[in-house]
């Protein structure tokens, strides 16, 4: 079926054609020219109306797709806004964490710097302790002892962690040695100036007993300000050799008579 606008255009065209036909034979040239112009205008109007109709039809066909695309863009815009809000929230959280980390770092640096003086004091005390450390323990701690005795100023803040590890490492090894009984082999010079190979039994850092691997030379050792002091006494050889054998599990445990000295005061021989 034909729309009202299409019917009106068709009727306008028919009227214009009829008028032109009726006046074609009148011989009036001016009127004929006017009618031709009228017919041309009517044709142009028809063409415009047809173009408008086609444009409306094309728009009607494309509008659903365009509406769907606009809706999609709207959803995407909402998603982007939501993503931006989340990003801003994450950035705010990251900023809070960064500020908290910076505060914690400053606190740790302050605590680390505050340890510089105690670490220096601990190093001085360890240096004063070195002379009473037995040679086997010094050999085992050689690298750390060299680091401790290396000329240096008090630790800076950056040096505190490494110097603190050094102090704790030395203290741990020294305490372990002081809390146990240890057997080692050393070369000691006897009163005659001869170097002898000795089995030495250390009771921590308190006392030590040495017996020659060959012969009856024996000695009792105590720590002193300038190192271990050895008191040579051949009468101790049998007891010390027995103690060494017990330590090695070469003989059953037994009571042995050996000298002890505590706090720099010579003690009586006790079982």
C-alpha positions, 0 to 999 in steps of 0.5 A, spaced: 500 500 500 502 507 498 503 512 504 499 518 504 505 522 502 507 518 496 500 518 494 500 526 495 506 526 491 503 522 485 497 526 485 501 533 484 505 530 479 498 528 475 495 535 476 501 538 473 501 533 467 494 535 466 495 542 466 501 542 462 497 538 457 491 542 457 495 548 455 500 545 450 496 547 445 494 554 447 500 558 444 501 562 450 509 561 450 510 564 457 504 560 461 507 554 458 514 556 460 511 557 467 508 550 467 514 547 465 517 550 471 512 548 476 512 541 473 520 541 474 519 544 481 514 538 483 519 533 480 524 536 485 519 536 491 517 528 489 525 527 489 526 530 495 520 527 498 523 520 496 530 521 498 527 523 505 523 517 505 529 513 503 533 516 509 528 515 514 527 508 512 535 507 512 535 510 519 529 506 521 534 500 519 540 502 522 537 505 529 537 498 533 544 497 531 546 504 533 542 504 539 545 497 541 552 500 540 551 506 544 548 502 549 555 497 549 559 504 549 555 506 555 556 499 559 564 500 557 564 507 560 561 504 566 566 499 567 572 504 565 569 508 571 569 502 575 576 500 573 578 507 575 575 507 581 578 501 583 585 503 581 585 509 585 583 505 591 589 500 590 593 506 589 591 509 595 592 503 599 599 502 596 600 509 598 598 507 605 603 501 605 609 505 602 608 510 608 607 505 613 613 501 610 617 508 610 615 509 618 617 502 619 624 503 616 625 509 619 624 506 626 628 500 624 634 505 622 633 508 629 634 502 633 639 500 629 643 506 630 642 505 637 645 499 637 652 502 635 655 503 642 653 497 645 656 493 639 662 497 640 662 495 647 661 488 646 667 488 641 672 491 646 669 485 651 671 480 646 677 483 645 679 482 652 677 475 652 681 473 647 687 471 651 684 466 655 681 462 649 684 456 648 688 455 641 684 450 638 678 454 639 682 460 636 684 456 630 676 454 629 674 462 629 680 465 626 677 469 620 672 472 625 677 473 630 681 477 625 675 481 623 674 482 630 682 485 631 682 488 625 683 496 626 677 500 625 672 505 629 666 504 632 661 501 627 656 506 623 649 505 622 650 501 616 655 497 619 651 495 625 648 488 622 654 485 620 658 487 626 652 484 630 653 478 627 660 477 628 659 479 636 653 473 636 657 468 632 663 469 637 659 469 643 655 463 641 662 459 639 665 461 646 659 459 650 659 452 647 666 451 648 665 454 655 659 449 657 663 443 654 669 438 655 673 438 649 679 433 647 685 436 642 692 435 641 697 441 642 704 442 641 707 445 648 714 447 650 716 443 657 720 447 662 726 444 659 724 448 652 723 442 648 716 442 644 712 436 646 706 433 643 700 433 648 693 430 649 689 436 652 683 435 655 679 442 656 674 443 662 670 449 658 674 455 659 676 453 666 682 448 667 685 444 662 690 437 663 695 435 658 699 429 658 704 427 653 703 422 647 709 419 649 712 419 656 710 421 662 710 429 662 703 432 664 701 439 665 695 443 669 693 449 665 689 455 667 687 461 663 691 468 665 691 475 662 696 473 657 694 466 655 694 459 658 699 458 663 701 451 664 704 448 670 708 442 669 707 436 674 709 429 671 705 426 677 699 428 673 700 423 667 697 417 670 690 421 672 690 425 665 691 419 661 686 415 664 681 421 663 683 422 656 681 414 655 674 415 659 673 421 654 674 417 648 670 411 651 676 407 651 675 405 659 669 405 663 668 412 667 671 412 674 673 417 679 680 421 678 684 425 682 685 432 678 687 439 680 682 444 680 682 452 680 677 457 680 677 464 680 684 464 680 685 461 687 688 454 687 684 448 689 685 442 692 686 436 688 679 433 688 676 426 685 
